[in-house]
Amino acid sequence: MHNGEFRGDLAENQKVRVLILGESHYWGEDKKEEDKLTSKVVETYLKKYNSRIRSEKDRSYRFFDNIVQAFGIDPENRTDFWNRVWFGNYIDEPCGVRDSQATKVLKRPGKRDALNKQLFEFIEENKIDIVFCFSRKVYAKLPPLELAGDSEKTGEKSDSHRLDMCVYGAGERKAVSIPLSKSVTVYGLKHPSQGFSYRKYQNLIKKIVQEHGLLF
């Protein structure tokens, strides 16, 4: 995962711990080292959008508000939402906007296994229960299901806003040398950028929130 994952102030206090998983991180050459952290990106987004000092150059932060609204939450309450979750990007190096860099990175020999090891280390260390993966590209690269406690449910392939789901049971799998102490449920969703409709996910996510007793 990318450096400096974001952790909401109340994330560790939640009965059910949630990780929002993005695809990749982007910055320009002029970025300072401290501004390259994922946590810094989320903090800057919250500061600008809550104070309404954003500019046209800040449109990339719409990514975060699309996620908030997919959960059926008014963007005015965005801080309360992000305070209750973790957020991280799967790919551990910068990628450009609307280019093929993420695809190239994921095709490198051994990269998938390395990224999944990082992800499972993070999940286990932070006792994550549920992962909302907002990237089909990433969801497709997650470890294969191989244990007796694993399961999968796939949405209609023709539906660009389908909701996929898989469960990784407790234990150690061949593809990842990080054993899970408890099962983890992962939901696969469309990347919340151009062409994303949060309304198409609201009812689906509402059912998940109710099923797991999430406090959003």
N, C-alpha and C positions, 0 to 999 in steps of 0.2 A: 504493500500500500504506500501511497505517497506520504512524505514526511509531514508530521505535525497534525495528525487527525484531530478533528473537532470533538469536544465532549461538552454537552450542555451542563449547566450548573446543577440540574436536578436529575441527570441521566442515571447516576448510580443509585438514586433513591427509588427508582421505578421497580415495581414488582415484576414487570416484564421488560427486559432491556432490549432496546431497538437500535439497530445500526442502519442508517440510510447510506447505501453504497452507490457512489457515482463511478464514472468511467475513467476520466483522466483530468489532469490539471494543466492549465495554460497560463503562461505569463510572457511578457515582453522582455527584451534584453535589458531594459532599464530597471527592472525590478530589484529591490534590495533583498538580501538573503532572508530577512525576517518576514518579508511580504510574500515569500514563496511557500510558506507553510499553509496547509489546508485550513487550519484553525484561523489564520489571519484573514483568509479569503471570506470565510463565513462571518467573522466578526466585522469586517469592513462592509459586507452586504447588509448586515443588521443595522449598523450605524447609519449608513447612507439611506436605506429605505425607510427606517423609522424616523429619521430627521428630515426626509424629503429633500436632501441636498444632492441627489443623484443627477447624472447628466446622460446625454445620449450614449456616451461611451460605456455606461454602466448597464447596458441592455443584457449583457451576459448573466447578470444576477437574476434575471427573470427565471432562469433555471431553478433557483431555490424557491421562488414564490409559486411556480408551477407545482412543485412537490407539496408545498403547504396546502394549496387549493385542492390537490388530488385527495388529500385527507379530509376534505370538506371543511377546512378551517379558513376563516376570513384572514387575508394577509395582514390586517391590522393587529392580529394576534400571533404574528409570525414568531416573535421572541419566545412566547410561552411554548410553542411547538418545538423550536430548536433547543430550548433549555432541557427538554425531556429525552433527547436522542443523542446518539453519536453520529458523526458524518465522516466518511473517508472516501478517497478515490482509489480504485483498484490498481490502476497502472502507476508504477512508482517513478515515472519520469515525465517531463512535460511533453504535451502534444499540442499541435496547432488546432485552431478553430476550423471545423469543416474541411480538414485535410485527411490524408490516409495514414498519418503517423501512428495512431493507436492501432490500426490494423497491422501495420508493419511490426510494431513492437510485439504484439501478441503472436506473430508468426515466428519469432526468433526461437531457435532450438532451446528447450529447457525453460523458456520464459514463463509459460503457463504454470508449470510446477512450482517455480520460484514465487510467483505472485500468489498462488493458492496457499502456499506455506505461510507467507506473510499474513494473508487474510485469516487463516485458521488460527494462527498465533494470536492475532488481535481478538478474534471471537472468543477464544478460550481465556485469554488474559482478562478480558472485560466482562466475561460471563454473559455474552450476548445470547438472547433467546430467538430473536427474529431479525432477519435481514431483508430490507426492501431494496432490491437491486434495480436501479433505474438505468439499465442498459442491457439490451438483448445481447450485444456483442460480448459483454462481460459474463452475463448469465450462462451463455453457451460455453464459456471457458472454465466454469467452475468444475471441481473434481467430479469424476463419474460416480454414480451410485453403485456401491458394491457390498454394503453390509446388510445384514438381515433387518436392521431397523430403518433402512433407507426406503424412501417412497417418492413417487413423482405424479403430478397431475398437470397435464399440458392443455392450454387453451386452444381454441380454433386457430390453425395456422394462418388462415386468410384474414384474421382480425388483427390489424396493426396495433390495436390497444388491448390485446388479450392479456390475461393474467396467468402466468405460469407459476407453478409451485413445486418445490421439492423439500424433502426432509432428510437431513443428515443425522443418522442415529449416533448415539454415543459409541465411542471406540476409535480405533486407529485404522485408517484405510491405506492401501498401498500407495496411492497417488499423493498422499500428504502424510508426512511423518509426524504430524501434530495430532495426538488423540484428543477427541472431544469428551469432556466429562459428562455432558448432557446433550440431548438432541437439539438441533437448530433448524428452524424453518426458514426457507429462503423463497421470497416471491420475486418473480422476474417481470419487469415492466418496461415499457418503451422509454427511451431516452427523452427527458423533458426539455427538448429544444424545439427547433422548427417542426411544425406538424403535430405537436403534442396537444392533446385535448384533455385537460384535467377533469372535465365533466364526465368523460367516458370511464373514468376510474373511481369516481366518488362513491357510487353504490357498492362496488366491489370491495373497496377498501373499508367502507363503513361496516360491512359484514365481518371483515377480518378484525377490525378494532373491537367490535362487540364480542366476537368469538374468544379473543385472547384477553379481553378486559383491559385494553390499553387506555391510558388516561390522557387523551388528547381533547 
